[in-house]
Each structure stands twice: as C-alpha cells, then as structure tokens.
Amino acid sequence: MKDNTAVNKEILNKQYLNAKEVSKILKVSVPQSYKIIKALNTELSDKGYLTMRGCISTRFLLSRYGLQSTQNNEDDSSALFYDVADVKSLFSTSQSNAYRSINFLNNELESKGYLTVRGKVPARYLKERFYI
C-alpha cells in the first residue's frame, strides 16, 4: 500500500483529475468534489475552454485554490500530435469520448482554415483548449 505523499504526488502528476482524486486533494467528500468540479468547469467554459464532465484540469484546480501558480510550464514531451490512445490516457476516458474530443477539436481547426489529420489532434491546441 502506498503512503499518502506518494499517492498525492501521483495524483498531482496527472493532467486531469476525477472527483475521487479531487476529494483526496481538498479533503472533501466525493459528492462535494463533484460540485467543485462542476463549478470550476463552468468557470472554464465561460472563459472559452473545453471541459470534460466529471473531471477538472489539475493545473486549474490548483491555481484556483492557491496551491500552484497559473504559469504554463512546458512539459518535456516532444509530441506534435495526440492520437486516440493519448487522449484516452490523458483524460482517463473511453475510446469513444477520445474520438469525440479529437473530432470536435479538428472541426474547430477546420472552421478556422487549418488542415487536420484524421484521428489526431495537435498537442498544443488540445492543451490550450482544455487548459492543460
């Protein structure tokens, strides 16, 4: 069994958090963490960001609770595109939700005049739109 600090570090290294993880970080009940996630997702949506139901950007949650600065630290990843497996892993979601997210983002890009690759989305655009 892992100790709490190892669990918290593992949780904080994720891009998106679910309600159970939020409840561990903020030390609130799971139902309360769902309310927090909903409120934060509404705030992000109002700012024009995309959100995932029942999940919240780790960076945004920590910044809103004063636990981390809002500066965007570039990661070491050199990936230019994310495919379905990457999106599925990133958001801990189903394959169909990953496909939907990629298609939605690609449709946005196409409407702006950009060319897209079917089944892949530019990593930078995904991170920008989901506040990662």
Beta strands, then each sheet from edge to edge (+ up, - down):
strand 1: 16-18
strand 2: 55-57
strand 3: 81-83
strand 4: 120-122
sheet 1: 1+ 2-
sheet 2: 3+ 4-
end
